[in-house]
Amino acid sequence: MELDVLRYANKISSAAHVAVMKAVRPGMKEYQCESVFLHHAYFHGGCRHVSYTCICGSGENGSILHYGHAGAPNDKAIRDGDMW
C-alpha cells in the first residue's frame, strides 16, 4: 500500500513538472510556474498538499536549492534563455 501511494505521488509530480515545462514562456514570473505545478497536482491528482515548497527558480536562481520560500520567493521574471 505505501509503495502504491509513493508511486502515485511520483506519477502526479512528474506530470506536473511536464505541465510546467509546456506552460513556461519568457515574461512569466516564477510563481506562475509554481501555480501551474500546484494546480496540476490538485486538479488532476487530487493532491491538496505537497510535501515540499516549490522551487521554481530560473536563470541564476535555478541552482539555489532552498529558493521559493517567504525569504526568497519565486518572484523573478523569466527571461528568454533562462530555461535550457
Secondary structure, DSSP 8 states (H G I E B T S, - for coil): -HHHHHHHHHHHHHHHHHHHHHH--TT-BHHHHHHHHHHHHHHTT---S-SS------GGGGG-TT-SBTTB-S--B--TTS--
